[in-house]
């Protein structure tokens, strides 16, 4: 059994190397049987006698079918060459249909349709010519003899082409489904990115504003409270109890200020992970508008930075997205005034309703902000304002004033009734020159 197993193993390895499957061997054997039957009944004028050579040559014709899986076109060409050699050597009148059916089907499935049509057409044309010359049969007799073979060969070619087309359609459908799945994944990723950016903006514009106001108010209270009094009593005669009260109040205010600063720092770190480059924001989430500007100005004024508002042009309703972007830009700008402009700074807000546009300008008279780079470098304020302006098709700029202070300007499209939006001068920008703007890149 050992030698037999070794031979079987080597035979299996050889078949695998040649790309011959067991099903291919069975198909070749079946075709060989059909050819041998055709050899037995074949004859015709000048045919060679039915002998061993005829049977051997008939069996050899099916050998190329063994390689149909790996080389379908080569299998068809090999069968054609052997059949032509058989006609020359044996000269027996056998039909090519039993031999050609499977190779023609394989060639058509593999995409070699031209070869699958040309080769049998050549054999049938030559066969018609030779039979007509040698037998002088009539047209009806020739048709009756050749038409069945032609029909069988045509069916084999058509079946192969149908299978190839269905496979190609299935592959194309699979590709489309894959592309559709990738597009859905990309769309899901885009929506997630937009939601992350929306959360980052809203947290920054609401929580950061409130926390910054708390920090500034705590600092102002510490300033009003004056220097820390001795433990035994205050210099102003408030006594020991007053000194203790002052110390407790100062400790509480310091804790409020430091806690709010730490919260702002942690929030900036978190928002830095949430942010991306997508500037879009769902319109239905844009609620705050310019109607909240008076309340915003009152809160900033109460925090210690008086705000004056001037309006040019006839006020008119603006699109909700534009109103929301305008409010957030104003909110962030006034928050920056509280945080960076100094304790005696004043802020001025200007709204100009121009044809097709709303122009916003926020200025302060503080001493400048260049010394605050370490405190503001990790934030996203100016970037967020520029993104909001760009998201609605507007422009944004921010720069230090020539005599101190800081100026933020935005031009947002706001067409009136029957008007088209006025084109902006260019994409939203932050000044490249001026260290103060770079220091404020929050």
Secondary structure, DSSP 4 states (H G I P E B T S, - for coil): -HHHHHHHHHHHHHHHHHT--HHHHHHHHHHHHHHHHHHHH-B-TTPPP-SHHHHHHHHHTTGGGGGTTT-HHHHHHHHHHHHHHHHHHT--B--SHHHHHHHHHHHHHHT-HHHHHHHHHHHHHHHHHHHHHHH---HHHHHHHHHHHHHHHHHHHHHHHHHHHHHHHHHHHHHHHHHHHHHHHHHHHHHHHHHHHHHHHHHIIIIIHHHHHHHHHHHHHHHHH-SPPBTTB-TTS-HHHHHHHHHHHHHHHHHHHHHHHHHHHHHHHHHHHH--S-----GGG----GGGHHHHHHHHHHTT--EEEEEES------HHHHHHHHHHHHHHHHHHHHHS-TT--EEEEEEEETTEEEEEEEE-SS-SGGGHHHHTT--HHHHHHHHHHHTT-EEEEEE-TTSSEEEEEEEE---TT-PPPPPSSS----SS-HHHHHT--
